[in-house]
């Protein structure tokens, strides 16, 4: 899917730079310089979707506030899903997993098998026992008739996946976000704006941002 997007962008004369180590973000006159291992690159505008504390560090903005996050462990399986739903949520008192996504409902089975992911939020400060989580899910799935003949394919841990809101810290978050915006940086998405929003809402809010903020502002830029 991402390869198709990249091909489309390049076909419209848009440069795509990947695996680029960013060391510093600097505002110079009306431009932003992104310093990388290969040297600085100049841009008219920067829209950040990465965790806002990292954006602060790149801008050399000092802050004593450190927000909390939960990481996301995603387990990947093949097997047979015993329901017609493409999303299955765990509302029981058992099991750490929260959501199951059946990708084969969208893209078709492979060799007669479903392929799906299982999402589990984990504490980044604690060691994750992936093998234990795999066994626990498989037992839970069999007990509730969710899936059978499942075969574990691998996993992925995403840090900074979900912000944790602690009472009394809203002011600190607002202050840090405004410090970034005052530099002319636009913030978008769950990590960029430190909002607990679903993937679906992330897409909708990003579309709205493009429509209301980004596209109208292009008239004020000579190049990008």
Buried (B, 14 or more C-beta within 10 A) or exposed (E): EEEEEEEEEEEEEEEEEEEEEBEEBBEEEEEBBBBBEEEBBEBBBBBBBBBBBBBBBBBEBEEEEEBEBBBBBBBBBBBEBBEEEBEBEBEEEEBBBEBBBBBBBEEEBEEEBBBBBBBBBBEBEEEBEBEEBBEBBBEBBBEBEBBEEBEBEEBEBEEBBBBEEEEEBEEBBEEBBEBBEEBEBBBBBBBBBBBEBEEEEBEEBBEEBEEEEBEEEEEEEEEE
